[in-house]
Amino acid sequence: MGRVKAAARNIAFGYVGNIITQILGFILRTIFIEHLGDTLNGVNDLYTGILSVLSMAELGVGTALNFSLYGPVARKDYEKIKSYMLLYKKAYRIIGLVIGGIGLAISPFLPYLVKQPQGIGVRDLTLYYFIFLFNTVSSYFVAYKYSLVNAEQNNYIQTNIITITKMITVSLQIIVIIFTGNFYLYLLTAAFVELMQKIFVSRYLNKRYPYLMDKDVKSLSKEETGEIINKTKALVFHKVGDVARLQTDSMIISAFINVTLVGYVGNYNMILTSVANFVNIIFNSVLSGFGNLIATESREKQYRIFKVYRFFACWIYGFSAVGFFLLLTPFIMIWQGPEKVLAVSVVACILVDYYFKGDRIVLSNFKTAAGVFEQDKYLALIQGAVNLVISIVLVQRIGLVGIYVGTIVSGLIANFTKPIIIYRVCFDKGVKPYFVDSAKYLGVLAVILGILAVIKEAVMGTVTIWSFLVMFLVICVMFNGLFLAVFGRTEEFGYVLGMLKEKCKRQ
């Protein structure tokens, strides 16, 4: 199966799975807040964030090994695949134990991380945390097997398994909340279903790839192992820095403001993430195709595809960022009420970071597929340090918006440096065209946002479901119409249009 077909299949399954999981997640969160309250909602979001930080113990091993698998998978070199997978298995078992050890060491400090947990004692906070920790640690004893599936561009298999698991988990959790209102049972239900899923995945993938069960596996050469170690060392810095920049907001909010506000921010983030996941399905689904592209095609073709990929990202992320700026707060008002709305300045900062994060996804995915890890290995550490310093200083001076100022500033460092590295290392070109395109995209987005903001004042004088739907349709039509009026004759759009026409002819 070709790269385009594989990506299309992964995207299709990804969309279906994402629609189902996001709808279920929204229903579950609504019922959760109604029955268990905002404080437990904040605790739930906080612990999810803490465990995301703990997962930094992976330290890039998975990314480095996935890159190493692209070549053997393309050549169908099963002996080499077995060797890499054995290394992966050992590495991830060590990772799981490291996460468990660090997680246990953090537990005594939970009372300092959770500020104003109204009605929740230290004992309960600790036991809740241990259930979260178990779910995270146990996943590492199965997760390594997905690397082979994804290297074959069969991401849809992982997507389908996750979707089915989510459907079962959420359905059971809704029943538990409604009939018991017990947070312990809520957490244990998820732990049990996910444990069953891990057992199933292990057996299923053993049947799919029986050669992975062979006992006769050759060790990798010193050169091959050394390549992985060098890439992993570089990714250690990326991972640690990314965690310090992206996964610490909820902890800072909880420690310096209060844990309930973590839940309010989580409401916004859930909506943002739901839409971002749709967009990311496209980019993540073609990542393995990028690995194959880089292994088999010329630099010039890689550069053309990169520009198309980047154009599409700016279009989709720009569209969603503008829509969120105009409609996210009205949606929260309809869903949860005006008392849970965040300040306009906070929402603006969140969405500025959202847009530039989308731009960085393009850069990061291409770098990952090309195996370019070492050139900027210290960059993420610098970003993480900048974010923590600015966020902790400003949260005490200007509150919640200060945390997101730190996130934006630290993120922009990568938006300026990563293109320089990619253009020099991957394309052997100057980076000026990249920044010229960036200015064009931003200028057009600013003009469109200004026009739509004026229209919103007329359409949404009063926030209702109907005015919300009308404004949503206006944004969809006007944004895309104006964007295409400006960029519809570019080479990048022509490429996308050509792919769509070719696909329609095949139907």
Order of alpha helices (4+ residues) and beta strands (2+ residues): alpha-alpha-alpha-alpha-alpha-alpha-alpha-alpha-alpha-alpha-alpha-alpha-alpha-alpha-alpha-alpha-alpha-alpha-alpha
